[in-house]
Each structure stands twice: as structure tokens, then as C-alpha cells.
């Protein structure tokens, strides 16, 4: 499996496309005006403290106050409060916590009004960006993420990522972490720490510790609310979280970004520095790597899969619903059960991709095609779990119900990515799907009909505009590419009576 990161920069924002074997699996956008990213730390002011909700509203500078629940305070919030008071004076400059006197932990089932007061200053971290009408979700249990480990101030806990399954490796990493952990800080070892030496872990720890010290210096004489520590930019955070040996290409069209990425890789993955390239040429970067086409065909309400199967994705305020349809699928399966299993396995792979691609969060219900055999339902469940194991976002999958429904919860930390795939209708007022989406549907139908041995000769009847688009230029025409792929010549017949989106495949019997 080869992984590529393609970065497109323009004056207002930066788009990041993550490809696995050429297929788009993740799309991110970083805008210049996003001042409230997950991981940012603010010196904020407590607003209303609501005992009924056991939570407080906190002013971080967003139009809507952030929400801080009692359970997100962290056990050592009293120590954090004491530390902020000392550092705010500008006289206390021992940021290492070596000689800091820790306060007692708060009660798990306590009340927030005994810990926080309205008007008080507090360090908070964004765990969910503002979504819809809600302000950001906050936590005062701070953490600073590095490449191999996460540094947790005011803690003494050492833990290892659950994705590392080898018990001996877990014990080895815990032992190393305890040997380098500074007093007053906890450490969480990330999945990418597997197999790493103590020197690499210690270097990463010192980088995070330096960021903590820099942040503490900003607390003194600072007005509230103020951002005092920013999460890494999107390019660096993606590379920090997903960079591994499978990466074969990192390409950007921006010279400054190209240099920044090379410098960052020199720190975290020096052997991969040579894969960073600067895109040159007249062809836009997303067009060259086929990303624009994949965006157009992946974000609509209907998502096509191989040989006529498709998904229908509906969004509501409460949850997301995905319906799996086999369409007029032609295959060589021996029974209806085998057909259902085959379509469901293809759909599971596409559902996992869509959740990551659109960054869908909350509750997701997937209506797979009914299967009567328990072993097939279990096969589908295991396949979906395997496909979603690459998803970095926290999620949980429940086994299929008797109705064929699978329920998924996926952590929502930023607004869902929504891309408009409709364009103005040239025939009338309103909108129609983009031409590239129509072409995708035509190609899916073509593959389906050609898979039937009875259809030795087929022709495509389409609106004159579409017919001209498919046949323009001989060697460069789409029809010629179909011939090279399927070894069959498809006759394209313009039909004046057809509307813009109307097309039909005909065999020799029409």
C-alpha cells in the first residue's frame, strides 16, 4: 500500500488530500480565519457556573462561550489553579513542576461550583471545534501531543496506546517512559512509538516540554481570553499523526510550505525528506492526481460503487443514515445470500472511507442488505472493523442487528466536511449533478452491462452535448479509452429528444 499527501495552497486556505493507492481517503482544509482548532490552549475566563448541568460556560473569545463539564476538569484542576495564580504574577518561573507543591485531587462526583468561580482565569484546551450553533467543547486536563508521545502536565500516569497489542512491547515502552518522565508530568505513548528507542522518545519528550515552558512564559501579565499555545499547522499535525513507511509522495504547489515540510520531516522522519516534492507545471495539482474528480464523485447524496451498487447518505441533526443498495447488479454469485454478502463487503469498505473522508461524527446507522446466515453477518462486522482500523478518530462499532442495521459512534471534533457537487442546470432554473458525476454513472453502468456475456455489442444513446463530450478528438476521446480498457467498441448515438441527463445503453435487440 502506498500513501500520498497532496497539498494545494491558495491565498485564503490550504487543502490536504490523503491518498491510499491513488484513492482519496481523507480531505482536510485549513483556513486562515480558524482561530479555534482542536488542541489549542487558551488562558480563558470562567463565565456562568451552572450547578444544574455541573458545568461552566467559558469565554475563549468565540461569539458563543465554550462548554466545560465537571468531568473534563481533570483530577488535578486544583493544582492547575494554584499554578496559574503563581505564574500570573511573573515572579514564579519554575515551569518544570519539580518543586511545585501539588494540591489534593478533586472528588469524582463533586460539584463544579466548589472548584470554579465566575470571573476566575483558567487554562483550557479545545477538544471539539465550534459546530453549528454550539461553541467549542473544552477541557482543563491539558495535553501536548508530540510525534511519539503525549505530555500531560499535573499527572503521574504512564499509559500506552491500546492499538499496540504486543504485551511485551507495551511493558518495554512503559519502562522507558518511566525512566525519562519528568516529575509532575504524565506520559501517553502513541501507536507510532512502537519499536522506538529511548533516545527518540526522550527527544520528542524534550520538544513537548519546551512547548510547555514557552506557553507558561506567556501566562504572566496576559489579558483573557488569549490563545497561548497553538496546535501545529494542519500539514505538520497530519504528518505527525500518520507519517509511516508507506508514504511514497508528499507534493505541494507552495514553495514556502515545501520548505516548511522538509524542515519538519528532518526533525521527525529524516529518511523521508526526499519524498517531498514541489509541483510545477500548468496542470493544477488536484487535477494531476485525480483528486478533483474524486471529490466531485464522493460527496453527493448518492455514492456509486462497482458494478451498479451504490450508497445513499442522508444527514439529520441527530444522526447520519446510510442505505446500501445493490442496484441492478450483475454478478456470478450462486445465491441471493452470496450476492448480499458481496455487495455488503464492498459497501463496508466504502462506508469506512466515506466516514473518514467527510469527517462524519456522532451516531451513524448503516442499513446493509439483509443476510440470513449469522456467519455472514459476523464476516461483515469483522470486515467493517478491519476497514475502520485505519481511522484515527475514536469510534465504536456494534454488531449487526437482526434487521441488518449496524450502529457506529464516531467522535465529532470539528464540523463535518460538506462539498457541493451540483452545478447550474443549463436547461432550466435549478441545479443538476456536475458532468463528472454523470460520467462516473455512465462508466459504472457500462461496466455492469459489459459483465453480462449476452451483451456482445452495446451502444450508448445520449444528449448531443454528452455525445460530443465523449467522442471529441479520436485518440484522446473517452470512447477510445473505453475501447482500450474493455476491448470493445462502444457506439455513441446523439439523441435530440433526450434531456441533458438522460442516457441509455442498448444491446442489439434494443
GUKE-992649 format. One record per residue (C-alpha): y, z, x. Coordinates in steps of 0.5 Angstrom, whole numbers, padded with zeros to 4 digits, always signed. Example, Ala and Ser with C-alpha at 12.3 -4.5 7.8 and 13.67 -1.06 7.14 Angstrom:
<recs>
-0009+0016+0025 -0002+0014+0027 
</recs>
This chain:
<recs>
+0000+0000+0000 +0007-0002+0003 +0013+0001+0001 +0020-0002+0001 +0027+0001+0000 +0032-0004-0002 +0040-0001-0003 +0045-0005-0006 +0052-0003-0005 +0059-0005-0008 +0066-0002-0009 +0064+0003-0014 +0057+0005-0013 +0050+0004-0010 +0044+0002-0013 +0037+0004-0010 +0031+0001-0011 +0024+0003-0009 +0018-0002-0009 +0011-0001-0008 +0007-0007-0006 +0013-0011-0009 +0013-0008-0016 +0019-0003-0018 +0017+0004-0019 +0024+0008-0018 +0031+0006-0019 +0037+0010-0018 +0044+0010-0018 +0050+0014-0014 +0057+0013-0017 +0063+0016-0013 +0065+0020-0019 +0059+0024-0020 +0061+0031-0017 +0055+0035-0021 +0049+0033-0017 +0042+0037-0017 +0042+0041-0011 +0050+0042-0011 +0052+0049-0010 +0059+0052-0013 +0063+0058-0012 +0064+0059-0019 +0067+0064-0024 +0063+0067-0030 +0066+0066-0037 +0063+0069-0043 +0057+0073-0042 +0052+0073-0049 +0047+0078-0049 +0044+0075-0055 +0042+0069-0051 +0041+0073-0045 +0045+0068-0041 +0052+0067-0039 +0057+0061-0039 +0060+0059-0032 +0066+0055-0030 +0064+0050-0025 +0070+0045-0026 +0066+0041-0031 +0069+0040-0038 +0063+0044-0041 +0061+0050-0038 +0055+0051-0034 +0049+0055-0037 +0046+0060-0033 +0040+0064-0036 +0038+0071-0034 +0031+0069-0031 +0035+0064-0027 +0039+0069-0023 +0033+0071-0018 +0031+0078-0017 +0036+0079-0011 +0042+0077-0015 +0045+0084-0014 +0044+0083-0006 +0048+0076-0007 +0053+0079-0011 +0054+0084-0005 +0054+0079+0000 +0059+0074-0004 +0064+0080-0004 +0064+0082+0003 +0064+0075+0006 +0070+0073+0001 +0074+0078+0005 +0074+0074+0011 +0072+0080+0015 +0064+0079+0015 +0062+0074+0019 +0054+0075+0020 +0051+0070+0016 +0044+0070+0019 +0043+0076+0014 +0040+0080+0020 +0044+0086+0019 +0045+0085+0012 +0043+0091+0007 +0039+0089+0001 +0040+0091-0006 +0034+0093-0011 +0031+0087-0015 +0033+0087-0022 +0029+0088-0028 +0025+0082-0030 +0026+0084-0037 +0033+0086-0036 +0040+0084-0040 +0045+0080-0037 +0051+0084-0038 +0048+0089-0034 +0048+0084-0028 +0054+0080-0029 +0061+0081-0032 +0066+0076-0035 +0071+0073-0029 +0066+0075-0023 +0065+0070-0018 +0058+0068-0017 +0055+0062-0012 +0051+0058-0017 +0046+0052-0016 +0046+0046-0020 +0038+0045-0023 +0040+0040-0028 +0046+0035-0029 +0050+0035-0035 +0046+0031-0040 +0049+0028-0047 +0054+0034-0050 +0051+0039-0045 +0054+0042-0039 +0050+0043-0032 +0044+0048-0032 +0045+0053-0027 +0041+0058-0022 +0043+0063-0018 +0037+0063-0014 +0039+0059-0008 +0035+0054-0004 +0037+0049+0001 +0032+0043+0002 +0030+0040+0009 +0025+0035+0011 +0019+0039+0011 +0021+0046+0008 +0026+0049+0003 +0030+0055+0006 +0031+0061+0000 +0036+0066+0002 +0035+0073+0000 +0028+0073+0000 +0022+0074+0004 +0017+0070+0000 +0013+0064+0004 +0009+0059+0000 +0006+0052+0001 +0006+0046-0004 +0001+0046-0009 +0000+0039-0007 -0003+0041-0001 -0010+0042-0003 -0014+0044+0004 -0014+0051+0004 -0014+0052+0012 -0008+0047+0013 -0005+0052+0008 -0006+0058+0012 -0004+0055+0018 +0003+0053+0015 +0004+0060+0012 +0002+0063+0019 +0007+0058+0023 +0013+0059+0017 +0012+0067+0018 +0013+0066+0026 +0019+0062+0025 +0022+0065+0019 +0029+0069+0020 +0030+0076+0017 +0033+0075+0010 +0030+0068+0008 +0024+0066+0005 +0021+0059+0006 +0017+0054+0002 +0013+0049+0005 +0014+0042+0002 +0008+0037+0002 +0010+0033+0008 +0010+0039+0012 +0002+0038+0012 +0000+0037+0019 +0006+0038+0023 +0007+0042+0029 +0011+0049+0029 +0017+0045+0033 +0018+0040+0028 +0018+0046+0023 +0023+0050+0027 +0028+0044+0028 +0028+0043+0021 +0029+0050+0019 +0035+0051+0024 +0038+0045+0021 +0038+0048+0014 +0040+0055+0017 +0046+0051+0020 +0048+0048+0013 +0048+0055+0010 +0052+0058+0015 +0057+0052+0014 +0057+0054+0007 +0058+0061+0008 +0065+0060+0012 +0068+0056+0006 +0067+0062+0001 +0073+0066+0005 +0079+0065+0001 +0077+0059-0003 +0079+0059-0010 +0074+0058-0016 +0071+0054-0018 +0070+0050-0012 +0064+0046-0009 +0062+0049-0002 +0055+0045-0001 +0053+0038-0003 +0046+0035-0003 +0045+0030+0001 +0047+0023-0001 +0042+0019-0005 +0040+0015+0001 +0038+0021+0005 +0035+0025+0000 +0031+0019-0002 +0028+0018+0005 +0028+0026+0006 +0023+0027+0000 +0019+0020+0000 +0019+0018+0007 +0012+0017+0010 +0008+0012+0014 +0007+0007+0008 +0014+0005+0009 +0015-0002+0012 +0022-0004+0010 +0029-0001+0009 +0034-0006+0007 +0042-0005+0005 +0047-0010+0005 +0052-0005+0007 +0054-0004+0015 +0056+0003+0014 +0050+0005+0010 +0046+0001+0015 +0048+0005+0021 +0048+0012+0017 +0041+0011+0015 +0039+0009+0022 +0042+0015+0025 +0039+0020+0019 +0032+0017+0021 +0033+0018+0028 +0033+0026+0026 +0027+0026+0021 +0023+0020+0023 +0025+0016+0029 +0019+0012+0030 +0021+0009+0023 +0028+0007+0025 +0026+0000+0027 +0025-0002+0020 +0032-0001+0018 +0035-0008+0017 +0042-0011+0015 +0041-0016+0009 +0045-0022+0011 +0046-0029+0007 +0049-0032+0001 +0043-0030-0004 +0044-0023-0007 +0040-0017-0004 +0037-0015-0011 +0035-0023-0013 +0032-0024-0006 +0027-0018-0007 +0026-0020-0014 +0029-0013-0017 +0034-0016-0022 +0028-0020-0025 +0024-0014-0026 +0030-0009-0028 +0031-0014-0034 +0024-0014-0036 +0022-0007-0035 +0028-0003-0039 +0027-0007-0046 +0024-0003-0052 +0018-0008-0051 +0015-0008-0044 +0010-0014-0043 +0003-0012-0039 -0002-0017-0037 -0005-0022-0042 -0001-0020-0048 -0002-0013-0048 +0005-0009-0049 +0008-0002-0050 +0014-0001-0055 +0018+0005-0052 +0022+0009-0057 +0027+0014-0056 +0030+0020-0060 +0034+0026-0059 +0028+0031-0059 +0022+0026-0055 +0020+0020-0053 +0015+0016-0056 +0011+0010-0053 +0006+0006-0057 +0000+0002-0054 -0001-0005-0057 -0007-0010-0055 -0003-0016-0058 -0007-0022-0059 -0011-0020-0052 -0017-0025-0050 -0022-0022-0045 -0029-0022-0044 -0031-0014-0046 -0037-0013-0049 -0035-0009-0055 -0028-0006-0058 -0029+0000-0055 -0029-0003-0048 -0023-0007-0050 -0019-0001-0052 -0021+0002-0045 -0019-0004-0041 -0012-0004-0045 -0011+0004-0044 -0012+0004-0037 -0007-0002-0036 -0002+0002-0040 -0003+0008-0037 -0001+0005-0030 +0005+0002-0034 +0007+0009-0037 +0007+0012-0031 +0011+0007-0028 +0016+0007-0034 +0017+0015-0034 +0019+0014-0026 +0023+0008-0027 +0027+0010-0033 +0027+0018-0031 +0025+0020-0038 +0024+0027-0039 +0023+0032-0044 +0017+0031-0049 +0013+0024-0048 +0008+0022-0053 +0004+0016-0052 +0000+0013-0057 -0006+0010-0054 -0011+0005-0057 -0017+0010-0061 -0023+0011-0057 -0029+0014-0060 -0033+0016-0053 -0031+0022-0050 -0033+0020-0043 -0028+0014-0044 -0022+0019-0047 -0024+0023-0040 -0023+0017-0036 -0017+0015-0039 -0014+0022-0038 -0016+0022-0030 -0013+0015-0029 -0006+0017-0032 -0006+0024-0028 -0008+0020-0022 -0003+0015-0023 +0003+0020-0024 +0001+0024-0018 +0006+0020-0014 +0011+0022-0019 +0016+0027-0015 +0019+0030-0022 +0015+0036-0024 +0010+0034-0030 +0004+0037-0034 -0001+0032-0038 -0005+0035-0044 -0012+0031-0045 -0012+0026-0051 -0013+0029-0058 -0018+0026-0063 -0012+0021-0065 -0012+0018-0058 -0005+0022-0057 -0003+0024-0050 +0003+0029-0049 +0007+0029-0043 +0012+0034-0041 +0017+0032-0035 +0022+0036-0032 +0029+0033-0034 +0034+0034-0029 +0039+0028-0030 +0041+0023-0035 +0036+0018-0037 +0037+0011-0034 +0038+0006-0039 +0040-0001-0038 +0042-0006-0043 +0037-0012-0043 +0040-0016-0049 +0046-0022-0048 +0050-0025-0053 +0047-0030-0058 +0049-0037-0056 +0047-0039-0064 +0051-0033-0068 +0054-0027-0067 +0050-0021-0065 +0045-0021-0059 +0038-0023-0056 +0034-0022-0050 +0036-0024-0044 +0033-0031-0042 +0029-0028-0036 +0025-0023-0041 +0024-0030-0046 +0021-0033-0039 +0017-0027-0038 +0014-0027-0045 +0012-0035-0045 +0009-0033-0038 +0005-0028-0041 +0002-0032-0047 +0001-0038-0042 -0004-0033-0038 -0007-0031-0044 -0009-0038-0047 -0011-0041-0041 -0016-0035-0040 -0020-0038-0046 -0024-0043-0044 -0024-0047-0050 -0016-0049-0049 -0017-0054-0043 -0011-0057-0045 -0005-0054-0048 +0003-0056-0049 +0009-0052-0050 +0014-0053-0055 +0021-0050-0054 +0028-0051-0056 +0031-0056-0052 +0035-0052-0048 +0029-0048-0046 +0025-0054-0044 +0030-0057-0040 +0031-0050-0036 +0023-0050-0035 +0023-0057-0032 +0029-0058-0028 +0028-0061-0022 +0021-0063-0020 +0018-0059-0014 +0023-0053-0016 +0021-0053-0023 +0018-0047-0027 +0013-0052-0030 +0011-0054-0023 +0010-0047-0020 +0005-0046-0026 +0001-0052-0024 +0000-0049-0017 -0002-0042-0020 -0007-0045-0026 -0009-0052-0023 -0007-0054-0030 -0001-0059-0032 +0003-0056-0038 +0006-0061-0042 +0013-0058-0045 +0016-0062-0051 +0023-0060-0053 +0023-0059-0061 +0030-0060-0064 +0028-0056-0070 +0027-0049-0066 +0032-0044-0065 +0033-0041-0058 +0028-0036-0058 +0023-0040-0062 +0017-0043-0058 +0009-0044-0059 +0003-0046-0055 -0001-0052-0058 -0008-0054-0056 -0011-0061-0057 -0012-0059-0064 -0005-0057-0065 
</recs>
